[in-house]
């Protein structure tokens, strides 16, 4: 078993609270590391856990865990935790987890989950959709698709995601979130393989040669997985294709580094918008 055998990988640093009097990681913490990797696995599948399980009509419950110890991790070791689905039965999902330090296998964990009715906790058959998603992921497939369209086509999913991020999470007033510009904008939404929205954004018509990108929102548990960047790149490409000279946006200061990596540069001084610190940013497209 090697870390390269796993498509889903998580890096963790051993913390002081995880070391026992023998100055090595206390054995039970390896199950915590495996559980953290399990959460990462759902993210890698582009499945926000709660809404995805609701859509699938069940939950997964841990039935059995086997741990085999090969060597010990120590304080401040950087651990690479790999997780893969080894096989899927009628109602069971079998996972293998390898915990490594500098490519040295320390611990092997095998986890048996059962798909079940959340009300009665009685087992159910693994839904074909979940089986197909896992098989697709383990085969190296893309886990989400991007759709671009007008407001009439994408309003339901784009607005739901924006309300969740901007109104419920950030406290922006609901009456200013959806505005008259939506009807004129090109919208992009990234969807997972269950058809649930992961990320969205919009591109307004150009003024004086520069288009405006805005309302960029990513489902909370899916941040850092690349779906926001996919939406941004699609909107930038749309602006480029129609001949816009540049794209501009008002970035929340917490997301400034994200836009810098996409080629945007800050302009002017920071300012407040809807009670949140922003900065104007711009990226040239033509010439």
N, C-alpha and C positions, 0 to 999 in steps of 0.2 A: 504494500500500500504506500503510495506517494501522494503528496499534496497536489501534484499535477493531475491526479486521477479525478479530482473533484472540480466541477464547474462552479459550484457555490462555495465560496471561501470567506472566512472572517478572521481578522487579525485582532488579537487581544493582548494586553500587557498584564502580567501577573501582579496583583496588588498586595499590599502589606496584609490586609485583612484575610487574604486567602492562604496565607502560609501558616503552618502549624508549628508546634515546638521543635519539630525535627528540621525546621527551616526549609521544608518543601511544601508544595501545594497540598492542602488537606484533600483527601481522596474524593469527598463528596462534591467538591467544586468542579470536577471534570464533567459531572452531569449538568451543572449550570452552564459550563462552556458549550456543551452539546445543545442545551436548550436555547442559548443565544444564537447558535448556528441555525437552529430550526426556525427561529423568527426571521433570520436572514434569508432562509430558503423561500419563505412565503414572499418576501420582497423580491427575490430574484425571479420568482414566477410571475411578478407583477400582480399579485393578489393581496390587496389590502384585506387583512384577515377577517374582520367582522362582517363587512358587506359582502365579501366573497363567500363566506360560509353561509350567510343568509340566502344568497343566490343559489348555492348548491344544495340547500335544504338539509344541512346537518352540521356536525362538528367532528373534529378529530380528538380522540382521547388516547393518552398513553396507557398501554396495557403491560408492557414489559420493557425493561432496560437491562442490558448486559454490558459490563465494563471490564475490559482487560487492560491491566497496567503493565507497561513495558519498561518505562523509566520515569523519573520524576521531573517536574517543572519547579523552578525556583523563583524567588522574588525578582521582579523586573524582567524575566524572560519574555520575549515576544513570541506569542504562540499563534500559529496558523491552524485554524479549525476548518476542516472540509466536511461537507455533508452531501450525500447523494441518496437518491431513492434506489434501493437495490432491486425491489420487486413489489408488485401490487397484486394482492389476492382479491377475493370476492369483496370482503369488507375491510381488509387489512392493508396497511402501508408499511413496508419494511425499509428502514433507513440505516445507512452505515455512516459513521462519523470517525474521522481520524484527527487526532490532535498532535501537532508537530511543533518542534522547536528547531530552527535552522535545518529543516529537512529531515530531522531525526524523529521517528514515530515514537511518541510517548505513551499514548493511550488510544485504544480502539473502543468505540461505543456503538452498540447496536440497539436500535429503538424500534419497537413494534407499536404502531398506532392502529386504532380501529375507528372507522367512520361510523357515526351513530346519530340517532335522533337526540337532539339536545334536551328535549322534554323528558324522555323516558330513559335515555342513555342505553337504549337497545341498539344493537348494530344494524347498519344498513349497508347495502351494496355501495361500493365506491362509485360515485356518479361518472358516467362516461366522459363528461366534460373535464372533470378533474384528472381522470386517468390520461386523457389526451393532452392536457396541459403539461403534466409531469413528463410524459414521454417526449413531448416536443422540446421541453427544456433540456432534458438529459441528452437529447440528440443534437443539441447546439442551436436550436431554433430561436427566432426572434419572438419576444414575449408580448409585444404590443404593436399596434398599428396606428398610423396617423391619418386623420381625416381632416380635410379642409373644406369649408363651405360657408354659406351665408348664415345669417342669424336664424332664419326660419328653419333651416336644417339642423343646426347644432344648438339651438337655444336651450333646450331642456337640460342637456348634460353640461354645457358650458356654464350656464347660470347656477346650476346646483353646486358645481365645484367652486365657483367664485363665491357663492354665499357661504359655503362651509369654511373657506380660507379667509376671506376678507371680513365677513360679517361676524360669523360665529367665533373664529379663532382670533382675529385681530381687532375686533370691536368697531369696525367701520360701519357707519349708518347704512342700513339697508336701502334707504330711499335714494342714495347717491351711487350705489354700486351698479345698478342697471341704468343706462342712460340712452339718450337719443342717438348716440354714435354707433351703438351696436348694429342698428339696421343698415348702416353704410359700410360696416367693416367686413373684412375677410376674417373668419375665425378658424382656429385649428384646435383639435382635441385629440389627445392620445388615448386609445382604448386598450384595455387588456383583453385577453381571449375569452372573457365572459361578457364582454361588451360594457364593462364599467369604466367610467372616465377616470384618467389618472392625472392629466395635465391639460391646461388650456391657455390660450392667449389670443389676441386680436391684432389686426393690422388695419389702420385707418387709411383713407385716401391721402395721397401726398399733397402737401402744401408747399409751394416754392421749391419743389423738387425733393423734399424730404418727407418720408412717411413716418408715421408714429406707431410704435408697438406699445401695447399696454395690456392690462388685466391678465398678466402672467400669473398663473396659480397652479400649484402642484398638490395633490392629495398628501396629507401630512406624513403618512407612513411610507410613501413612495419617494420622498425627497432624497436626492443623491444617487438615484438609479439611472439618470440620464434622460428621463422623459421630458423634463422641463427644457433641456437643451435641444431635444428633438423638435419640440414645438417652436422654440425660438429660431432654430435653423430653417424650419419650413417657412416661417413668416419672413425672415430675411431673404430667402430665395424667391419668395413670391414678389417682394418689393423689387429685387434685382431684375426678375423676369419682365416686369411691367415697365422697367426703365427708370425707376426712382434713383436719384443721385445719392441718397443717404437714408439711413433710418435713425430715428431718435426715440428715446424713451426716458421716463422718469423712474429711476431705480430706487427701491428702498435701500437704505444704506447697508442693511444686513445682507443684501444680495449684490452689492457692488462688485465683489470679487467674481461672482458668477458671470456677470456681463463683461467684465474685463477679459475673462478667458475666451469669450465669444467675439472679441475684437472691438468692443465698445470702449470709448475713452470718455472720462468725465469732462463736463464743461461747466464753468461757473462755480458758484458757492452752494453748499447744501442748503436745503429749504425744507419747510414742513408742508405736508399735503395730507389731508384727512387725519391730522394728528400724528403722522408718522414721518420721521426724517427721510428725505429723498435727496437724490442728486441727478441732474440732467446728464445724459450720456448720448453719444453719437457714434455712428460707424459709417464711413464713406463706402459707397458701392460702385460708383462708376468713375472711370478715368484715373 
